[in-house]
């Protein structure tokens, strides 16, 4: 199998596992906040990653520690916002918001890296934002702001992942993400016990002790998340980022199916039209890279 096909295969498997992660996060969101869901998701994954590192030590060249730490911090922030969105809307809606990442990647490359953007890329960015507007029903509230934040933060996180290739083992990248994914939510939940943070919903950072089947959901969510993270990182290491990113849109299909199984309504016309425009925008942008 060629490296490109291997990368696409890895991404399809990773997208399926990530959809499973989202499904069980949705189940857990009925009883706990986004920070706690993020904490449990990463704690289980961290244990798995540490065990894997113990069995197969990492081969790190090193040299980009700041980028490695940045990936962990920004990735955790994106995940907390994402789980908040999963709680507030359907799985299909949440994942479509997340797939605005290529739009923000292109904008970051233009404003920060001073890369030129062609006319087709500008067209794709405009199409993407029209899709976001349709998806949000031309309204601006906390859900829409959170949805856009997912795309922006994910763009920062994935850009940092690509910059780490050749410097760190994929397990080191995942370890950074999982480590901060445990520490940051834990700090937020501890602060939430003693203080009320004006910019955060109290339920977002509240701790609720898991009960009964919650523990099983936590194990499945954390295990599938850890495997998805490793396999997706392998995908970006194996094949060009544009091709791998295009394959990652398969997660929308998987998430929609799981969402319907969990009781979500079938996608509305706004989700279908807005989502199609966002996918079209993203595919154009990743092809043009």
C-alpha positions in Angstrom: 0.0 0.0 0.0 1.3 3.4 -0.9 2.0 6.1 1.7 -0.9 8.2 0.4 -3.4 5.3 0.5 -2.1 4.4 4.0 -2.6 7.9 5.2 -6.2 7.9 3.9 -6.9 4.5 5.4 -5.5 5.7 8.8 -7.7 8.8 8.6 -10.9 6.8 7.8 -10.3 4.5 10.8 -9.4 7.5 13.0 -12.5 9.4 12.0 -14.7 6.4 12.8 -13.1 6.1 16.3 -13.4 9.8 16.8 -17.2 9.6 16.0 -17.5 6.8 18.6 -15.7 9.2 21.1 -18.2 11.9 20.3 -21.2 9.5 20.7 -20.2 8.5 24.2 -19.3 12.1 25.1 -22.8 13.0 24.1 -24.1 10.3 26.5 -22.0 11.7 29.3 -22.9 15.3 28.6 -26.4 14.5 30.0 -24.9 14.2 33.5 -21.6 16.2 33.5 -20.1 19.4 32.1 -17.7 19.8 29.2 -14.6 20.2 31.4 -15.3 17.0 33.2 -16.0 15.1 30.0 -12.7 16.4 28.6 -10.9 15.4 31.8 -12.2 11.8 31.8 -11.7 11.5 28.0 -8.0 12.4 28.4 -7.3 10.6 31.7 -8.2 7.2 30.2 -6.2 8.1 27.0 -3.2 9.3 29.0 -3.0 5.9 30.9 -3.2 4.1 27.5 -0.5 6.3 25.9 1.9 6.0 28.9 1.5 2.2 28.7 2.3 2.3 25.0 5.3 4.4 25.6 6.5 2.0 28.3 6.2 -0.9 25.8 7.6 1.0 22.8 9.8 3.9 23.9 9.5 7.1 21.8 12.1 8.2 19.2 12.3 11.9 19.5 14.7 14.2 17.7 13.3 17.2 19.7 13.9 20.9 19.1 10.4 22.3 19.0 9.3 22.0 22.6 7.2 25.3 22.5 5.2 24.0 19.5 4.7 20.7 21.3 3.3 22.4 24.4 1.3 24.8 22.3 -0.4 21.8 20.6 -1.4 20.4 23.9 -2.8 23.6 25.4 -4.7 24.7 22.2 -5.9 21.2 21.5 -7.4 21.0 25.0 -9.1 24.4 24.7 -10.6 23.2 21.4 -11.8 20.0 22.9 -13.6 21.7 25.9 -15.4 24.0 23.5 -16.2 21.1 21.2 -17.8 19.0 24.1 -19.8 22.1 25.1 -21.1 22.2 21.6 -21.9 18.5 21.5 -24.0 19.0 24.7 -25.8 22.0 23.2 -26.6 20.6 19.8 -26.6 17.5 17.6 -23.5 15.5 16.8 -23.8 16.3 13.1 -24.1 20.0 13.8 -21.2 20.1 16.2 -18.8 18.2 13.9 -19.7 20.4 10.9 -18.7 23.4 12.9 -15.4 21.6 13.8 -14.7 21.1 10.1 -14.4 24.8 9.5 -10.8 24.3 10.5 -9.4 24.6 6.9 -11.0 28.0 6.5 -9.1 29.3 9.5 -5.9 27.5 8.5 -5.9 29.4 5.2 -6.6 32.7 7.0 -3.9 32.1 9.6 -1.4 31.3 6.8 -2.3 34.6 5.1 -2.2 36.9 8.1 0.6 35.2 10.1 2.8 33.4 7.6 2.1 36.0 4.9 1.3 33.2 2.4 -0.5 34.3 -0.8 -4.1 33.3 -1.3 -5.4 32.7 -4.8 -8.8 33.7 -6.2 -10.1 30.2 -5.8 -9.0 30.1 -2.1 -10.7 33.4 -1.5 -13.9 32.0 -3.2 -13.6 28.9 -1.0 -13.3 30.9 2.2 -16.3 33.0 1.3 -18.3 29.9 0.5 -17.3 28.4 3.9 -18.5 31.5 5.8 -21.8 31.5 3.9 -22.1 27.8 5.0 -21.5 28.8 8.6 -24.1 31.6 8.4 -26.7 29.2 7.0 -25.8 26.5 9.6 -26.3 29.1 12.4 -29.6 30.4 10.8 -28.0 33.8 10.5 -28.0 34.2 14.3 -25.2 34.9 16.7 -25.3 33.4 20.2 -23.1 31.4 22.5 -23.6 28.2 20.4 -22.5 29.9 17.1 -19.6 31.6 18.8 -18.5 28.3 20.3 -18.8 26.6 16.9 -16.6 29.1 15.2 -14.1 28.9 18.0 -13.8 25.1 17.5 -12.7 25.7 13.9 -10.2 28.4 14.8 -8.6 26.5 17.7 -8.5 23.3 15.7 -6.7 25.2 12.9 -4.0 26.3 15.4 -3.7 22.7 16.8 -3.5 20.9 13.5 -1.0 23.4 12.1 1.2 22.8 15.1 0.9 19.0 14.5 2.2 19.3 11.0 5.1 21.4 12.2 6.2 18.7 14.6 6.7 16.0 12.0 10.3 14.8 12.0 10.9 16.3 15.5 8.7 14.1 17.7 7.3 10.6 17.8 3.5 10.7 17.2 3.1 9.3 20.7 4.9 12.4 22.1 2.4 14.7 20.3 -0.6 12.7 21.7 1.1 12.6 25.1 1.3 16.4 25.2 -2.4 16.7 24.2 -3.6 14.1 26.7 -1.4 15.6 29.5 -2.8 19.1 29.2 -6.2 17.6 28.5 -6.1 16.2 32.1 -4.4 19.1 33.8 -6.3 22.0 32.4 -9.9 20.6 33.1 -8.8 19.5 36.5 -7.6 23.0 37.4 -10.8 24.5 36.0 -13.0 22.1 38.1 -11.0 22.8 41.3 -11.3 26.6 40.7 -15.1 26.0 40.1 -15.5 24.6 43.5 -14.3 27.8 45.2 -14.9 30.6 42.7 -17.4 31.7 40.1 -15.7 32.6 36.9 -17.6 35.4 35.1 -16.7 34.3 31.6 -17.6 30.6 32.2 -20.9 28.9 32.7 -20.8 27.2 36.2 -22.1 23.9 34.7 -19.3 23.9 32.2 -16.6 23.4 34.9 -18.7 21.7 37.6 -17.7 18.3 38.8 -20.3 15.5 39.1 -19.2 12.1 40.3 -19.8 9.5 37.6 -22.6 6.9 38.4 -23.3 3.4 37.1 -22.9 3.2 33.4 -21.0 6.5 33.3 -17.9 4.5 34.1 -18.3 2.2 31.1 -19.0 5.2 28.8 -15.9 6.9 30.2 -13.7 3.8 29.4 -15.1 3.5 25.9 -14.8 7.2 25.2 -11.3 7.5 26.5 -10.0 4.3 24.8 -11.5 5.2 21.4 -10.2 8.8 21.7 -6.6 7.6 22.4 -6.6 5.2 19.5 -8.2 7.9 17.2 -5.6 10.4 18.2 -2.7 8.1 17.5 -4.1 6.9 14.2 -4.9 10.4 13.0 -1.4 11.6 13.9 0.0 8.6 11.9 -2.2 9.7 9.0 -0.7 13.2 8.9 2.7 11.7 9.2 2.1 9.2 6.3 0.5 11.3 3.6 0.2 14.9 2.4 -1.8 17.0 4.8 -4.3 18.1 2.1 -5.3 14.6 1.1 -5.5 13.4 4.7 -7.6 16.5 5.7 -10.0 15.8 2.8 -10.5 12.2 4.1 -11.2 13.5 7.6 -14.6 14.8 6.4 -15.8 11.2 6.6 -16.3 11.9 10.3 -19.4 13.9 9.5 -21.1 10.8 8.1 -20.1 8.7 11.0 -21.1 11.3 13.6 -24.5 11.8 11.9 -25.2 8.1 11.9 -24.3 7.8 15.6 -26.2 10.9 16.5 -29.4 9.6 14.9 -28.9 6.3 16.8 -28.7 8.3 20.0 -31.9 10.2 19.3 -30.8 13.3 17.4 -33.2 14.6 14.8 -32.4 14.0 11.2 -30.2 16.8 9.8 -32.3 19.9 8.9 -32.1 21.7 5.6 -29.9 24.3 7.3 -27.4 21.6 8.4 -27.4 19.9 5.0 -26.9 23.1 3.0 -24.6 24.8 5.4 -22.6 21.6 5.9 -22.3 21.0 2.2 -20.9 24.5 1.6 -18.5 24.1 4.5 -17.3 20.7 3.2 -17.0 22.1 -0.3 -15.0 25.0 1.1 -12.7 22.8 3.1 -12.1 20.3 0.3 -11.2 23.1 -2.1 -8.8 24.7 0.4 -7.0 21.4 1.3 -6.6 20.5 -2.4 -5.1 23.9 -3.2 -2.5 23.6 -0.4 
